[in-house]
């Protein structure tokens, strides 16, 4: 326990101030000294997976503990492991693999002196100084963090976060992915679990941290409301620095240095293994594919604009040959259709507000935007009761209270069951005052764009806006606001009733049309069976 002159980390965490930590695994006190030059809010010594020994932990804390708070991620939830870390002078502990409130309570008991807990008094540092002063400081300053990093822990997040005596909950993203059996970048279950833990912490009034590993990811998580993040880790800083130096020296084609084993042979092998697992899961049925695409035919409804505006041509085919004198061994057709026919996507360039975006055309949009997680908001009952139902921000926030916060870069899909209207006239539902079709309010679109940073918005109707959106302010907000913010649109989807609220991943690759404003799509969703 350091002197009381330095800023108290426990008070900072308790005041919900942001905390940026360095995560140290290499077992070398000298690296901690170098890290201190960057003035981190705290340093974490990883004794669970790192190369640290008890003596080097004590040396490291003795060297840097007066200048920055040091927490130890202990190897296990035991009084021995927790007590040894604190006796070595750590300001607090982070305890892994907590799955129940009873386990969290055991952490508190082991980390705190009586009467708050059962920690034993001892250790060279505590006894070698004024133990009474050490005891008083420990009562006030010892930080207790518990890690949720399994599916079982996520299920008990509310109870764990409500445990008396803990200072924060910390999400271990790596072990959580292993426990869920998923690859976080393509499986929304991982993000859903993280958001569920964050919501539990907010409910309990306890700060929530998450392992991020680099500054970019840390900033993103801070924006999502995580108070405690990992700004850097020693493995990536060292390996990334070496890799960057060698690239610059040798003149190799650079590109950004990847963080977190990104450029290493181990990373490439891991990625290849994950791709193999994905293919195996698809072929074995563990991951199911759902077709969200309507069949294109001459009767496919297309949006109808009032005169004098130009209209999109309906879908049509003209036979070229059919195993006949025009071509004895082959069958093929010419097709004609507008870019926004059937199941299709709207590029930012589709609307006047997105016209100046060089990367807003069908052929210039970065391809990584065409694979993204999906959040499905079920409005089918409301749309059945009211053909002009409008999705409002309060409805979205109520959905988030049940399923977790909508993550950055996700598709938000409005399930209305409108695609079940097989008659084209009923699907378009034109009335004297305009189309009666459900959709988002202007406030809902603004909320999704400005507060949730979505990848785009998708619906089952012929267009992404509500039928009466011509009268909104601004008019047609799902076009005006979404495309003005470089967001995408999906229309004429189907089978949304087969998707879970979260956890699906959409593949929405369009035709690569030069300067295209949109394109028909074959939209495929991947979901866990």
N, C-alpha and C positions, 0 to 999 in steps of 0.2 A: 504494500500500500504506500504510494508516494506521499510526499508532504502535502499539507492542505493549502499550500500557496498557489498551486496550479489550478486551472479551471476544473471544476468538478464535472466529470462526464455524466454522472447520474443526474445531476441537476439539469444539464443540457438536454439529455434524452427526455427527462420528465417534463421539460418545457416545450417539447415537440420541435426543438430546433433541428435543422438538418445536420446529419452526421455523415461525413465522408471518410471511410476507413481504408487503410491499406491492409491487404491480406498476405501474410508472410508464411511460406511453407518450406523454404530451402534450408532452414536450420542454421543460419549463419548470423550471429549478432551484428557483424559488420554491415550487412545489407540494411538492417534496421537503422543503423546510424546514418547511412546515406539517405534512407527514406525520410528521416526526420527533417532533412533540409527542405523538403516540400511542405512541411508543417501540416500533416494530416490531423484530422480531428481525433483519430484513435488508430491504434495498430492492433491487429489481431494476429496472434501466434497460433498457428494451426497444429496442434499436437495430435489430432486424430489422423490426418492424412499426410502431414508434413514430416520433415526429417529431423524434427526437434527431439532432443533428449532433455531429461530433467535438469541437468547441470547447465546446458546451453540456454534453456529457458530462463533460469535464474540469472545467468550472465547477461542475457539480453535485457531483462527487466531492470537489472542493476545499472546497465549502461544508459538506457533510454527512458526509464520509467519516470524520472523527474521532469522530463521535457514533454512527454505525450502520454495519454492514458494507454495502457496495454491491457487488452483482454486476451484470454486464452480459450480457444475452442478445444475443450477437453476431449479425450478419446471416448469417454463413456459417461453415462449417468450413474456415478457412484460417489459416495462421500469421500473415498480415497482420492479419486482423480480430481474432484472439485477442490478438496482441501489442499492437495499438493500445489495446485496452480495458485491458489490464493496465498498459501504460505510462502511461495516463491516471490510474492510481491505484486501479483497481478491485481489490477483495479477491479476486475470482474471476470466472469466466465460466460461462455456460450456453450450450451449443452446440447448435443445432437440427438436426433431420432426420438423426439418426444411425441407420444401418441395418445396420452390420456391426461386428465387433470391430476390424477394421483401421481403420475410420473413428474409432472411440472411442480407439484407441491413438494416432492422429494428433493428436487433441485433447490428450491428455496430453502428448505430445511438444512441441507448440507452446506449451503453457501453463506448462511447468516448465523452470527453468534446468538446465543440465548439473550433475551427471551424471544427473539424473532425466529430463531431456528435452533439447530443442534450442532453447529460447527464447533469442532474442538480447538482449543487454544494451543498453539505451538508453532514450530517452524523457526528457522534461524533468524530470518528478518524480523518477525514479530517479537521474538523473545530477546533478540540482541539489542533492541531499542527500548523505549518506554512503552511497555505493553498496554498500560492504561490509555495512553494517547493513541496507540495503534487501534485498540478496541473501539474507542470513540469514533475514530476516523472510519473504521470499517463499517460500523453501524450506519454511518451517514452516507458513505461513498461507494460501497460495494455494489457493482452492477451485476444483475442476474438476467441473462438472456436465454431463452429456450428456442430450439430449432424445430420447426415443422417441415418435414421433408419426406413424408410418406403419405400414401392415400389414406391410411388409418388416421394419421395426424390431422389431415385436412378435414376428415369427417368429424373430428372432435375439436375443431378450431375454436368454436365458441366457448367451450368449457376450458380449454387450455388458456385462451386469452384472458379469461375471467379469473384465473388463479391468483390469489392474493400473494403479493410479494415479488412477482416478476416485474422487471423493468421494460422488457420488450420481447416481442416474438420475431424470430428471424427465419426466413424461408430459405432452405437449402435447395436450390433449383436443380442441381445435378442429380442428387439422390431422389428428388421428387419425380424427375423424368423417368428414372429407372423403375421406381415403384409403380408409376402409372403405365409403364411399358410403352412410352411414346417419345417421339422426336419433337421437341417444343416448337420448332419452326414450321411444322406442317400439321400439328395436332393441337386443336384448340383446347383440349382437356387440360393441358398444362397451364395455360394462361387462366382458364376458368378456375383452377385450383388456387393459383396465386391470388386472384381477385377475391376468392371466397375467404382466404385467410386475412387479406387486407380488410375486408368488410367485418370480419369477426373482431379484429383489433379495434377498428373504429367504434364498434358497438360497445366494446369493453373499455374504451378510453385508454388503450395501451398502444404505444408506438409500434410500428411494423417495419421490419427491415427485410432486405432481400439481397441474395448474392448476385452481383452483376459482373464484376471482374474488370471493367474498363469504364473510362469516363463517359463515353457516349451512351452506353447502356445505363449508367448510373443517373445521368441527367434525365433520360427518358422515364426511368422509374420514379425519380423525384417528382416529375410532372404528374405522375399518376397518383401521388400521395404517399409513397413509401418514404418514411423519415430517415431510415438508416440504409446506406448503400455502400458497396465496395467500389471505390474509384479506381484502384489498381491492385494487381497482385504481383509478387516478385517474380514468379515464373514467366509471366508474359512480358514484364518489363525487361528482364534480362534476355530472354530468347528473342523478343521482338527487336530489341536494340541491336543485338548481334546480327540478326537477319537484315535489318535496315542498313547497317553499316556495310555489310558485305555486298548488298545489292548496289549501293551507291559507288563502292570502290570498283566493282567488277563491271559496272555499266550495264547490268542486266535490265531488261524491261521491268520497271518498278511496279506501279500499282500500289495501292495501300497495303501496309503490313497488317496482316490479320491478327486479331487479338484472340487469345485463348486457344493456342495450338493451331491457329488458322493456317499457317503456312508449313506446318511440319508434316513429315511423312506419317507420323502417328495419326494426325488429323485426317489426312487423305485416306488412310486405311480405315479409320473410323467412319468417315463419310461413305466410303464404298460399302462398308458393312451395313450401314443404315439403309442405303439404297437397296441392297440385297434383301434386307429384312422387310422393307416396304413392298417389294415385288412379291416376296413370299407371303406376306400378310394379305395382299390383294388376291393372289391365286388361291390361298388357303381359306379365304372367306373371313379372316379376322377383321379385315377392312372391307366394307361394302361400298360399291359404287351406285349412286342414284342419278338417273338421268333427269335433269331439270328442264329439258328442251321440248318444246312443242314441235310436232311434225309439220314441215312446210308443205302446203298444198294450195291449189288455186283459191280455196275458200278461207285461207288464213286471213284473219282480220288485220287491216292496217289502219293506222290512225287517220282520221278524217279531219281536214282543216276547212274552215268556212271560206267561201269566196271572198276576195279574189286570189287567195293564196294557192300556190301550186301544190299538186298532190303527188304522193308516192304511188308508183305503179304497184298493183298487186302481184303476187308471185305467179309465174307462169312457166311452163316448159314447152319446148318444141322438139319433137323427136328428130334426131339426125339420121339414125339407122337402127334397125332392130333385127339383126341376123337375116337380112334380106338383100335385095339387089343393090341397096344403097351402102351396104356393108355386110357381107355374108357371115362374118365371124364375130361381130361386135355390136354392142348396144350402148347408145349414149344419147344425151340430150343437150340442147341449149337451154339455159335458164335465164329468166329475167326477174329482177326484184329490186326494191329499194334497199338501201343499207339498213334501214330501221324496220325490217319486216320479220314477223315471227319473233322467236326468242332472239334477242339482239342486245348489243351494248351500245351505249352512247359515250363517245369520246368527249373530252372537254371542248374540242373545236366544234362540236355540234351546236353550241349555243354562242351567242354573240359575246357573252362575258368571258368565254374561253378562247376567243379567236386569236389572241396574240401569244398564246402559249406554244412555243416551238415543239414541245414534247406532248402536245395535246391531240395529235392525230393518230389514227389507227396504226400507222406504220412507225410512229416515233415514240409512242408510250413505252417506257421501260418494261420489258417482258416480265420482270418479277412481280409486277402488279396484277398479273393475270392468275396468280396462285395466291390465295389468301384465306384466312379463317372466316367463318360466317357466323353471325348471330341472327337467329330467326325469332322475330317478335310475332306471336300468334294473335292476330286480330280477327280471326275467322268468325267468332260469335258476334262481335261488334259489327262486322261488315254484313253479316247475314241479317242483322236487325236493322241496319241503316246503310243503304247503298251509298250514301255520301259521307260515311264515317271518316273522320280525320284523326290521324295519329298525332297526339300531342306530347310535349316533353314529359309531362307527369306520367303518362302511360309508359314511356321508355324508362323512366327512373324507377317505376314500380317493377318493371321487368328486371332491371338491374338489381333491385333489392332481393329478388329471388334467385338470379342466375349469375350475378357478378357484373362488374363494370365492363362495358364494351371496350375491348382493347384497341389501341392505336392500329390503324391499317387494316381493320376488319371490314368485311361486307356486312351491312345491316339489311336484312331481307324482311319485308312485310308479308306475312302469310295472311291472305284474305280468303283463300279457296276460290278466288275469282276464276282461276283457270278451269274449274269444273263446269263453267258455263260453255257448253259445246256449241251452242247456236251462236253464230257470229253477231247477230243483232243483239242478243242478250249480253254478249261479251262486251260490245261497244256501249250498249245501254244509253243510246242517244235519246234525250228528252227535249221538250220545247225550250228549257232553260239551259241546255247543254248536257254533256255526259254526266250520268250519275254513277260515279266510280270512286271507290275509297282510295285514300292516299294520305300523304303527310301534310300537316299544316306547315306554314312558313316558319313558325317558331320551332317545330320539330326538326326541319331541315337545318336551320341555323344552329340548333343545339348539336346536331350530329357533326356538322362541319367545324364549328368553333370550339366545342367542348369535348368532342370525342375523336376528332381527327380520323374519320373513317376512310376506308379505301373507296367506298362508293355505296350506293343505295339501289336496292332491287325490289321489284314488285311482280305480281302475277298479271296485272292489267296491261293494256296495250302501250301505255306510256308511264313514265316514272312519277308523274304528278297526279294529284287528285283530279277528278273530272271537272270540278269547279275552280281549278287553280288559276284560270284566266282572270278571276276577280280578286286574287290574293295580292298582298303587297310584300315583296315584289311578285309580279305575276309569274306563274310557273316556277316556284322556288326550287324544286328538285332539279330543274335545269339551270336557272339563273344563278343560284347560290352554289350548288354542287359543282357545276362545270367552271364557274368563276374561280373556285378554290382548287381546281385541278383534280376534282373527284370524278369517278366514273358512274355510269348508270346501267342497270340491267332491267329489261322489261320482258313481259310475256313469259315469265318463268312458270313452271308447273311442278307438281310433286313436292312442294314445300312441306306438306303434311307428313312426309317421310323423314324429315330432318329433325334432329334434336335442337333445343334452344341454343346450345353451344356445342362445340366439338367437331363440327363439320369443316372441311376444307374445300373450297371451290376452285375448279380449274375452268377458266373462262377465256381461252385463247381465241382471238378473232382471226379473220382473214387479214393478211397484211396488205391492205389497200393503200396505195400511195395517196397521201393527203385525204384519207378517209375520215368521215365524221362518225362512223360507227360500222357495225358489221353484224350479220347473223352469226350465231354461236351454237356450238354443241356444249352446253354447260353441264359439267359433271361434278357431283359432290362426293367426297370421300368421308365415310363415317365409320366409327367403330361398330362392329357387329354386336 
